[in-house]
Amino acid sequence: MVRRRRGLVVCAVVFGALLVVPVPVMQVEADGQAYRGVLSPFEAVAVELSYVHSVERTRVEEEYDVRPSGIVMRSMSWQSFGAGLPNDYDECVDGWYVKQMGTRLGKTLSYWFLPVNDVRLDIGGNRIFEGPERESMMALSVKCLPMIACVVALALSDDLPL
């Protein structure tokens, strides 16, 4: 009887410890919506952000890799030069200026968007946001959450594991 009770206590302790193990998560908040997905430690998640530049009124496309270690801007493509856009590029393809970057951005990326920006955000090839309906902040962040928080958050939402 003592061995059985000890075995149950050990199982409960191990299970409890597993619930607090940190899990790397990508979170996107935009226009009152939120998206969360668990990040793989082995491969990056491709994030593509497309928007209309509020001054130049031309489309800009940015590609990122998101890993537990943070966000890396892979490339940027744009259609005109002007306010806040790069003036140097690596190549011009079908009227798009393309710059390869590989710039580490840390664990948070924030943008302020207006409805005229016509934002599109794709994660792993899936469109997760279009908008915004009103001026708002879009924030993409990488953080670690206890496994129990991930399990509960994913169980209560439509978010997909990455």
C-alpha positions as CSV (number, residue, x, y, z in Angstrom):
1,M,0.0,0.0,0.0
2,V,2.8,2.4,0.9
3,R,4.6,1.7,-2.5
4,R,1.4,2.4,-4.4
5,R,0.8,5.7,-2.6
6,R,4.4,6.7,-3.1
7,G,4.0,5.8,-6.8
8,L,0.9,8.0,-7.1
9,V,2.7,10.9,-5.3
10,V,5.7,10.6,-7.7
11,C,3.3,10.5,-10.7
12,A,1.4,13.6,-9.4
13,V,4.7,15.5,-8.8
14,V,6.0,14.6,-12.3
15,F,2.7,15.6,-13.9
16,G,2.6,18.8,-12.0
17,A,6.2,19.6,-13.0
18,L,5.3,19.0,-16.6
19,L,2.5,21.5,-16.4
20,V,4.8,24.3,-15.5
21,V,7.5,23.6,-18.2
22,P,7.9,26.7,-20.3
23,V,6.6,26.4,-23.9
24,P,7.7,28.9,-26.6
25,V,4.6,30.7,-28.1
26,M,4.1,33.2,-30.8
27,Q,1.3,35.7,-30.1
28,V,-0.3,38.2,-32.5
29,E,-2.7,40.9,-31.3
30,A,-4.4,43.1,-33.8
31,D,-7.7,45.1,-34.0
32,G,-9.0,43.4,-30.9
33,Q,-8.2,39.9,-32.1
34,A,-5.6,37.5,-30.8
35,Y,-3.8,34.5,-32.2
36,R,-1.5,32.2,-30.4
37,G,0.5,29.2,-31.7
38,V,3.2,27.0,-30.1
39,L,6.6,27.3,-31.8
40,S,8.7,24.4,-32.8
41,P,12.3,24.4,-31.4
42,F,13.5,22.9,-34.7
43,E,12.1,25.1,-37.5
44,A,11.0,28.7,-38.0
45,V,7.5,29.7,-38.7
46,A,7.1,31.9,-41.9
47,V,5.2,35.1,-41.3
48,E,4.3,37.4,-44.2
49,L,3.0,40.9,-43.6
50,S,1.6,42.9,-46.5
51,Y,0.2,46.4,-46.3
52,V,-0.4,49.6,-48.2
53,H,2.2,52.3,-47.3
54,S,0.2,55.1,-45.7
55,V,2.3,57.9,-47.4
56,E,3.3,56.3,-50.7
57,R,0.0,54.4,-51.2
58,T,1.9,51.4,-52.7
59,R,2.0,47.9,-51.3
60,V,4.9,46.7,-49.1
61,E,5.6,43.0,-48.3
62,E,7.7,41.8,-45.4
63,E,8.8,38.3,-44.6
64,Y,9.8,37.1,-41.2
65,D,11.1,33.9,-39.6
66,V,9.8,33.4,-36.0
67,R,11.6,31.0,-33.7
68,P,11.6,30.6,-29.9
69,S,14.8,32.8,-30.0
70,G,13.0,35.7,-31.6
71,I,11.9,37.3,-34.9
72,V,14.2,37.7,-37.9
73,M,13.2,39.9,-40.9
74,R,14.2,37.9,-43.9
75,S,13.2,40.3,-46.7
76,M,11.3,43.4,-47.7
77,S,9.7,44.1,-51.1
78,W,8.2,47.5,-52.0
79,Q,7.0,49.3,-55.1
80,S,8.1,52.9,-54.7
81,F,10.6,55.0,-52.8
82,G,9.7,57.6,-50.2
83,A,9.0,58.2,-46.5
84,G,10.2,55.3,-44.3
85,L,11.1,53.0,-47.2
86,P,14.6,51.9,-48.0
87,N,16.5,53.6,-50.8
88,D,18.8,50.6,-51.5
89,Y,17.8,47.2,-52.7
90,D,19.3,43.9,-53.9
91,E,17.2,43.4,-57.0
92,C,14.1,44.6,-58.9
93,V,11.6,41.9,-59.9
94,D,8.5,42.7,-61.9
95,G,8.4,46.3,-60.6
96,W,9.1,45.3,-56.9
97,Y,12.3,46.4,-55.2
98,V,13.6,43.5,-53.0
99,K,16.0,43.7,-50.1
100,Q,17.3,40.5,-48.4
101,M,17.9,41.3,-44.8
102,G,18.4,38.6,-42.1
103,T,17.9,41.3,-39.4
104,R,17.3,40.1,-35.8
105,L,14.5,42.1,-34.3
106,G,14.2,40.7,-30.8
107,K,11.1,39.1,-29.4
108,T,8.5,41.9,-30.2
109,L,7.4,43.6,-33.4
110,S,4.8,46.3,-33.4
111,Y,3.1,48.3,-36.1
112,W,0.5,51.0,-36.0
113,F,-2.1,50.5,-38.8
114,L,-5.0,52.5,-40.2
115,P,-7.9,51.0,-42.3
116,V,-6.3,52.5,-45.5
117,N,-3.3,50.2,-44.9
118,D,-5.2,47.1,-46.0
119,V,-3.1,44.8,-43.9
120,R,-2.8,41.1,-44.5
121,L,-1.0,38.8,-42.2
122,D,-0.2,35.2,-43.1
123,I,1.4,32.7,-40.7
124,G,2.7,29.4,-42.1
125,G,0.7,30.1,-45.3
126,N,-2.6,30.7,-43.5
127,R,-4.3,34.1,-43.5
128,I,-4.9,35.0,-39.9
129,F,-5.7,38.7,-40.1
130,E,-7.0,41.3,-42.6
131,G,-7.9,44.8,-41.7
132,P,-7.9,46.7,-39.5
133,E,-11.4,48.0,-39.2
134,R,-10.2,51.0,-37.1
135,E,-6.7,52.4,-36.3
136,S,-5.0,50.0,-34.1
137,M,-1.7,48.5,-33.0
138,M,-0.6,45.1,-34.4
139,A,1.9,43.3,-32.1
140,L,3.7,40.1,-32.8
141,S,5.7,38.6,-29.9
142,V,7.5,35.5,-28.8
143,K,7.2,34.5,-25.2
144,C,7.3,31.5,-23.0
145,L,4.2,30.3,-21.2
146,P,3.7,27.5,-18.8
147,M,2.5,24.4,-20.6
148,I,-0.8,24.5,-18.6
149,A,-1.5,28.0,-19.9
150,C,-0.9,26.8,-23.5
151,V,-3.2,23.8,-23.1
152,V,-6.0,25.9,-21.6
153,A,-5.5,28.8,-24.2
154,L,-5.5,26.4,-27.1
155,A,-8.4,24.4,-25.8
156,L,-10.6,27.5,-25.4
157,S,-9.8,29.1,-28.8
158,D,-9.6,28.4,-32.5
159,D,-5.8,29.0,-32.6
160,L,-3.9,26.3,-34.5
161,P,-0.6,24.8,-33.3
162,L,2.2,25.9,-35.7
